Amino acid sequence: MSDHSAEHAEPTIKTFNLVWVALLFFTAIEVFLAYIQLEPVTMLTILVGLSVIKAALIIAYFMHLKFERFSLFLTLFPMLIFCILLLFIWMPDSHRALTMRPPQ
């Protein structure tokens, strides 16, 4: 019989606390960026990057996907890429719709 604890490591309260503190830290950086004057492209790039990191931490630890089988990741990751590609496909239409509005 094999030991299942070696296969499926469970997170501890300390791990969850560290992730929570990291999320608070990233949120504080995002709030700080709102108060300083940066070039919009730079600020948005940093904000999107921090948001992706925060989303990855939430998905990995609080949704417990870090401790699932790799096959579940291989099922979900292509769908994420597909959804992002769909957003890029429809983005030009949303820009065109804004420019088609009649002047008020």
Residue, then its C-alpha position, 0 to 999 in steps of 0.5 A: m500500500s502506498d502512502h497517499s500523503a506523499e502524493h497529495a500534499e495538503p496546504t497548511i494554515k501558514t501557507f494560506n496566511l502567506v498567500w493572503v499576505a501576498l495578495l494584500f501586498f499586491t493589492a497595496i501596490e495596485v492602490f499605490l499605483a493609482y495615486i502616483q502619476l505614471e504613463p497609462v501604458t506602463m501603469l496598465t501593464i503593471l496592473v494587468g501583470l499584478s492581477v494575473i499573479k493575484a488570479a494565479l495565487i487565488i486559483a492555485y491555493f484558494m481553489h485548491l488547483k495546485f493540489e489537483r492532478f496535472s490532467l485537470f490543469l491540462t483540461l482547464f488551461p486550453m480553455l483559458i487560452f481559448c477565452i482570451l483569444l475570443l476576447f482578442i477576436w471581439m476587441p476590434d468590434s467593440h472599438r468600432a462600436l464606440t466610434m459609430r455612435p452619433p455625436q451628441 
